[in-house]
Structures are given as C-alpha cells and as structure tokens.
Amino acid sequence: MKYSCEITIHLPRERMLEILDKPENMKHWQKGLLRYEHISGPPEAEGSQMELEYQMGKRKITMVETIIKKDLPDEFHVTYDAKGVHNLQKNYFLELDKNSCKWVSETEFTFSGLAMKLMALLMPGAFKKQSMAYLKDFKNFAESGQSVAGL
C-alpha cells in the first residue's frame, strides 16, 4: 500500500527541522508514544536505530525505526518495522518562502501477517488518516506549542 500526505508549516524550514530532529519532541506530536530508546548506531545518523513503543487503543505496538537517508534540509527517509509490518517513509521538506515550508511524506507499507494484511485490505484509509494526524499534530506543536502529550 502506497500513499502520500503533505502539510504546510508556517515556520522557516531550518526552524521546523530543528523541532523535528529532536527525539524528545516526538511525545508532543505523536499521540500514543509511550517511550523511545536509541538502540544502535550514532544517534540521529544514517543507519542508527531507535525502538519506539506506542499505545494504540487497547494494543501496545513496539517498532524499530531505522534512518536510511538523512540529507537535511531536503529529505529524511526511515523505515519502521513491527510485527507483520514494514513501513518505508520518505520525507521531503520544500522551502516555500523564508517563513514557510511544505512537508511531503511518501509512505509505503508491506504486510507479512494475515491479520495486518486483512486490516490493510479492510481499512486502507486508516493508515493515511493516522499519517495525516501526525503531520497536523506536528504543525500544531511546531507553530503554536500545542502538545498531544498526555492526551
């Protein structure tokens, strides 16, 4: 399954990326994030990995994020691996003017477990909806400090 999402952030691109590039900020725009832990490689460098744990409804989901390309300020590509799911996310940051930029996120999911394949087949819009929610929550946090932590 492939899709893309985009959002305009009303901040200079460099400032937006400063906020995005700090793992401690993730809790403010990734609802359900319980914890993150660096597990290998130089932190925030290509090849590094971080374990992330989320509460999604009644389920806890643990995944490993691997940075596969970090060419800021233009692009940042990562994979996320969890039980039955592999997600490739290519993020592009386009400077619109000195005070705004566009974040374009191209996402591709590959499913290996029967349950995840069924969920993708029956509810493909849920994945894009979740991705768009993260972008909107990031925008709200970056532009006005509105946090989803504790919600």
Order of alpha helices (4+ residues) and beta strands (2+ residues): beta-alpha-beta-beta-beta-beta-beta-beta-alpha-alpha
